[in-house]
Amino acid sequence: MHFHLRHLAAAAAMALTAVGAIAAPAGDLGLNPTYAEITGYGSQFGPVNFSYSFTLDSATDLTNLFGSLKATDESSILVTLSGPSSFSTTITPTLSTAQSFSFSNLADGAYTLSFVATPTTSTFSAYGGFVTSAAAVPEPESMALMLAGLGVAGTLLRRRQRA
């Protein structure tokens, strides 16, 4: 078989593009996720993309999403949340220091949480951490109103016992 230099260059270019597409498969965090581990991996030949889908529904008060990632190299990772409420932030985790991200005041609906990282070293790179959702923290006014209501109920109960 007779190969020309341009055939070899074309084959090398195709191989490099295939390596650049290394990505972790997408995951499904399900309905109202409370805790899930997340991972991604890749090499310097291209960005590492990994994403997870989940759904928040009105049966719960889950409105906040937060998580943390560590990385085997110092890559900046773009964290994007798309859905009824959309946000993005960039973090730079390392193996020794996890970086956190959070999104609050989320509306009910279907979401996709995506991560895009470009490794800075020529070696294999991996990213891992967790993501979880939580209910909204009650406003101080709501807590004060609840405590006032309990005080009134206690006063009424005390008066009935005296009578």
Contacts in CASP RR format, 6 or more apart in sequence:
PFRMAT RR
TARGET T0000
AUTHOR 0000-0000-0000
METHOD contacts of the structure
MODEL  1
MHFHLRHLAAAAAMALTAVGAIAAPAGDLGLNPTYAEITGYGSQFGPVNF
SYSFTLDSATDLTNLFGSLKATDESSILVTLSGPSSFSTTITPTLSTAQS
FSFSNLADGAYTLSFVATPTTSTFSAYGGFVTSAAAVPEPESMALMLAGL
GVAGTLLRRRQRA
16 45 0 8 1.000
19 43 0 8 1.000
19 45 0 8 1.000
19 46 0 8 1.000
20 43 0 8 1.000
20 45 0 8 1.000
20 46 0 8 1.000
20 47 0 8 1.000
21 46 0 8 1.000
22 41 0 8 1.000
22 42 0 8 1.000
22 43 0 8 1.000
22 45 0 8 1.000
22 46 0 8 1.000
22 48 0 8 1.000
23 40 0 8 1.000
23 42 0 8 1.000
23 48 0 8 1.000
23 49 0 8 1.000
23 50 0 8 1.000
24 39 0 8 1.000
24 40 0 8 1.000
24 41 0 8 1.000
24 48 0 8 1.000
24 49 0 8 1.000
24 50 0 8 1.000
25 50 0 8 1.000
26 50 0 8 1.000
26 51 0 8 1.000
26 52 0 8 1.000
26 53 0 8 1.000
27 51 0 8 1.000
27 52 0 8 1.000
27 53 0 8 1.000
28 52 0 8 1.000
28 53 0 8 1.000
28 54 0 8 1.000
29 36 0 8 1.000
29 52 0 8 1.000
29 53 0 8 1.000
29 54 0 8 1.000
29 113 0 8 1.000
29 131 0 8 1.000
30 53 0 8 1.000
30 54 0 8 1.000
30 55 0 8 1.000
31 54 0 8 1.000
31 55 0 8 1.000
31 57 0 8 1.000
32 54 0 8 1.000
32 55 0 8 1.000
32 56 0 8 1.000
32 57 0 8 1.000
32 59 0 8 1.000
32 60 0 8 1.000
32 62 0 8 1.000
32 133 0 8 1.000
33 54 0 8 1.000
33 131 0 8 1.000
33 132 0 8 1.000
33 133 0 8 1.000
34 132 0 8 1.000
34 133 0 8 1.000
35 130 0 8 1.000
35 131 0 8 1.000
35 132 0 8 1.000
36 52 0 8 1.000
36 130 0 8 1.000
36 131 0 8 1.000
36 132 0 8 1.000
37 128 0 8 1.000
37 129 0 8 1.000
37 130 0 8 1.000
38 50 0 8 1.000
38 52 0 8 1.000
38 69 0 8 1.000
38 115 0 8 1.000
38 128 0 8 1.000
38 129 0 8 1.000
38 130 0 8 1.000
38 131 0 8 1.000
39 50 0 8 1.000
39 126 0 8 1.000
39 127 0 8 1.000
39 128 0 8 1.000
39 129 0 8 1.000
40 48 0 8 1.000
40 50 0 8 1.000
40 115 0 8 1.000
40 117 0 8 1.000
40 126 0 8 1.000
40 127 0 8 1.000
40 128 0 8 1.000
41 48 0 8 1.000
41 124 0 8 1.000
41 125 0 8 1.000
41 126 0 8 1.000
41 127 0 8 1.000
42 48 0 8 1.000
42 119 0 8 1.000
42 124 0 8 1.000
42 125 0 8 1.000
42 126 0 8 1.000
43 119 0 8 1.000
43 122 0 8 1.000
43 123 0 8 1.000
43 124 0 8 1.000
43 125 0 8 1.000
44 119 0 8 1.000
44 120 0 8 1.000
44 121 0 8 1.000
44 122 0 8 1.000
44 123 0 8 1.000
44 125 0 8 1.000
46 118 0 8 1.000
46 119 0 8 1.000
47 116 0 8 1.000
47 117 0 8 1.000
47 118 0 8 1.000
48 75 0 8 1.000
48 115 0 8 1.000
48 116 0 8 1.000
48 117 0 8 1.000
48 118 0 8 1.000
48 119 0 8 1.000
48 125 0 8 1.000
48 127 0 8 1.000
49 114 0 8 1.000
49 115 0 8 1.000
49 116 0 8 1.000
50 114 0 8 1.000
50 115 0 8 1.000
50 127 0 8 1.000
51 112 0 8 1.000
51 113 0 8 1.000
51 114 0 8 1.000
51 115 0 8 1.000
52 112 0 8 1.000
52 113 0 8 1.000
52 131 0 8 1.000
53 110 0 8 1.000
53 111 0 8 1.000
53 112 0 8 1.000
53 113 0 8 1.000
54 110 0 8 1.000
54 111 0 8 1.000
54 113 0 8 1.000
54 133 0 8 1.000
55 109 0 8 1.000
55 110 0 8 1.000
55 111 0 8 1.000
56 62 0 8 1.000
56 63 0 8 1.000
56 106 0 8 1.000
56 107 0 8 1.000
56 108 0 8 1.000
56 109 0 8 1.000
56 111 0 8 1.000
56 133 0 8 1.000
57 108 0 8 1.000
57 109 0 8 1.000
58 108 0 8 1.000
60 135 0 8 1.000
61 135 0 8 1.000
61 136 0 8 1.000
62 106 0 8 1.000
62 133 0 8 1.000
62 134 0 8 1.000
62 135 0 8 1.000
63 104 0 8 1.000
63 105 0 8 1.000
63 106 0 8 1.000
63 135 0 8 1.000
63 136 0 8 1.000
64 102 0 8 1.000
64 103 0 8 1.000
64 104 0 8 1.000
64 105 0 8 1.000
64 106 0 8 1.000
64 133 0 8 1.000
64 134 0 8 1.000
64 135 0 8 1.000
64 136 0 8 1.000
65 81 0 8 1.000
65 102 0 8 1.000
65 103 0 8 1.000
65 104 0 8 1.000
65 106 0 8 1.000
65 111 0 8 1.000
65 113 0 8 1.000
65 131 0 8 1.000
65 132 0 8 1.000
65 133 0 8 1.000
66 100 0 8 1.000
66 101 0 8 1.000
66 102 0 8 1.000
66 103 0 8 1.000
66 131 0 8 1.000
66 132 0 8 1.000
66 133 0 8 1.000
66 134 0 8 1.000
67 100 0 8 1.000
67 101 0 8 1.000
67 102 0 8 1.000
67 129 0 8 1.000
67 130 0 8 1.000
67 131 0 8 1.000
67 132 0 8 1.000
68 93 0 8 1.000
68 98 0 8 1.000
68 99 0 8 1.000
68 100 0 8 1.000
68 101 0 8 1.000
68 129 0 8 1.000
68 130 0 8 1.000
69 77 0 8 1.000
69 91 0 8 1.000
69 93 0 8 1.000
69 98 0 8 1.000
69 99 0 8 1.000
69 101 0 8 1.000
69 115 0 8 1.000
69 127 0 8 1.000
69 128 0 8 1.000
69 129 0 8 1.000
70 93 0 8 1.000
70 94 0 8 1.000
70 95 0 8 1.000
70 96 0 8 1.000
70 97 0 8 1.000
70 98 0 8 1.000
70 127 0 8 1.000
70 128 0 8 1.000
70 129 0 8 1.000
71 77 0 8 1.000
71 93 0 8 1.000
71 94 0 8 1.000
71 95 0 8 1.000
71 117 0 8 1.000
71 125 0 8 1.000
71 126 0 8 1.000
71 127 0 8 1.000
71 128 0 8 1.000
72 95 0 8 1.000
72 123 0 8 1.000
72 124 0 8 1.000
72 125 0 8 1.000
72 126 0 8 1.000
72 127 0 8 1.000
73 94 0 8 1.000
73 95 0 8 1.000
73 119 0 8 1.000
73 120 0 8 1.000
73 121 0 8 1.000
73 123 0 8 1.000
73 125 0 8 1.000
74 92 0 8 1.000
74 94 0 8 1.000
74 120 0 8 1.000
75 92 0 8 1.000
75 93 0 8 1.000
75 117 0 8 1.000
75 118 0 8 1.000
75 119 0 8 1.000
75 120 0 8 1.000
75 125 0 8 1.000
75 127 0 8 1.000
76 90 0 8 1.000
76 91 0 8 1.000
76 92 0 8 1.000
76 117 0 8 1.000
76 118 0 8 1.000
77 90 0 8 1.000
77 91 0 8 1.000
77 92 0 8 1.000
77 93 0 8 1.000
77 99 0 8 1.000
77 115 0 8 1.000
77 116 0 8 1.000
77 117 0 8 1.000
77 127 0 8 1.000
78 88 0 8 1.000
78 89 0 8 1.000
78 90 0 8 1.000
78 114 0 8 1.000
78 115 0 8 1.000
78 116 0 8 1.000
78 117 0 8 1.000
79 88 0 8 1.000
79 89 0 8 1.000
79 90 0 8 1.000
79 91 0 8 1.000
79 101 0 8 1.000
79 113 0 8 1.000
79 114 0 8 1.000
79 115 0 8 1.000
80 86 0 8 1.000
80 87 0 8 1.000
80 88 0 8 1.000
80 113 0 8 1.000
80 114 0 8 1.000
80 115 0 8 1.000
80 116 0 8 1.000
81 87 0 8 1.000
81 88 0 8 1.000
81 103 0 8 1.000
81 106 0 8 1.000
81 111 0 8 1.000
81 112 0 8 1.000
81 113 0 8 1.000
81 114 0 8 1.000
82 111 0 8 1.000
82 112 0 8 1.000
82 114 0 8 1.000
83 109 0 8 1.000
83 110 0 8 1.000
83 111 0 8 1.000
83 112 0 8 1.000
84 106 0 8 1.000
84 107 0 8 1.000
84 108 0 8 1.000
84 109 0 8 1.000
84 110 0 8 1.000
84 111 0 8 1.000
85 103 0 8 1.000
85 105 0 8 1.000
85 106 0 8 1.000
85 107 0 8 1.000
85 111 0 8 1.000
87 103 0 8 1.000
89 101 0 8 1.000
91 99 0 8 1.000
91 100 0 8 1.000
91 101 0 8 1.000
92 99 0 8 1.000
93 99 0 8 1.000
93 127 0 8 1.000
98 129 0 8 1.000
104 136 0 8 1.000
105 136 0 8 1.000
106 133 0 8 1.000
113 131 0 8 1.000
115 127 0 8 1.000
117 125 0 8 1.000
117 127 0 8 1.000
119 125 0 8 1.000
END
